[in-house]
């Protein structure tokens, strides 16, 4: 009893040191417990990957060769460590030949894509965030090689902070253990199950296209998020202070522009017209007959035609086009993948882009509350459900640019200077490794 009283008296007399060492002890126990759990997770996945590595191949076969594009700066410069501890061992245990390419500057992944051919790689794996993934996708599609697009699937190792597309693709939330999320994505590459994905083509007025898997946003909320790192001295409060600064500026912080779009339900009519026109041309060609046909019949050279080649030729039709002026605090475009409601909707009959248009004159309080709500929101969608939403298959947007004012788009986490753009959907354009369960909304 005397010992207990003495111990309590010592703690009371040295309460500052006692509180400090108590906090350190609690953190140490939690860290040790989490480290042990993560090590157990790695052990389970390694055992599973090893089974694939024990499979026999013939003498004429070579191990599957994959190119891994690693962004070491991802996740606060922890990307390399996360990959080497959680994904690389699984890929090697499965018997894959891994060629690791560490990106050192922006757009480097795009440049590499221009020199890799179908014969060089069995698949491409992106170890990074949404921005690195967008770079690789853009590099592949700018090659213009349809055989490469169809023959070389893409894998994702989510190492970024947001991982919007990976979270949708593998159906996990922010609460999922990072080690497990990375291991699951690596096992998807090893197992080899693939599924086609729609890609957004965002073409500027210069004719150069950027490709996205998630979407695009512009407006006050986007600017506030992009500006938050300037207020680093506020620590964790910088996420809230950036919205306070937004409402202290000129009001309202709206963007103006002209929107032209073709509703997604107009696609059926457009395709039926194309089909009728094609049938008519076929009938006319069959009527062109001469006596030479009795002795000689020309046979056209076989060409490799892909189903989605016909879909890239969608043009604006004055009959189906809708045009309107917009004045809003937020404008977003999102891939239709994020609005699939069931696992069976792997190949929607109608391709579409969701167009989100925010209010034109919210109060300062409303903008501040909405911004703070988004800080802890787990949603994958851009904008909010209360915005006006349109479903379109082709969009043309021309923002109103004021001299001396800078406007920026955010496309899959990367920033681009705002300019007139044309957006369309390339249906089922690329193949991605996926888990055993198809993603749903």
KARAFEN-V487743 format. One record per helix or strand of 3 or more residues. SS is the DSSP state (2 for helix, 1 for strand). FROM is the first residue (numbers start at 1). LEN is the number of residues. If there is no record, write none. Layout:
# KARAFEN-V487743
ss=SS from=FROM len=LEN
ss=SS from=FROM len=LEN
This chain:
# KARAFEN-V487743
ss=2 from=2 len=12
ss=2 from=15 len=39
ss=1 from=65 len=7
ss=2 from=74 len=4
ss=2 from=79 len=8
ss=2 from=88 len=6
ss=1 from=97 len=7
ss=2 from=108 len=6
ss=1 from=123 len=6
ss=2 from=130 len=14
ss=2 from=146 len=6
ss=1 from=153 len=6
ss=2 from=164 len=6
ss=2 from=178 len=14
ss=1 from=194 len=11
ss=1 from=209 len=4
ss=1 from=215 len=5
ss=2 from=220 len=28
ss=1 from=255 len=9
ss=2 from=264 len=24
ss=2 from=291 len=4
ss=2 from=307 len=7
ss=1 from=321 len=8
ss=1 from=330 len=6
ss=2 from=336 len=4
ss=1 from=353 len=5
ss=2 from=364 len=12
ss=1 from=388 len=12
ss=1 from=408 len=4
ss=1 from=414 len=4
ss=1 from=421 len=13
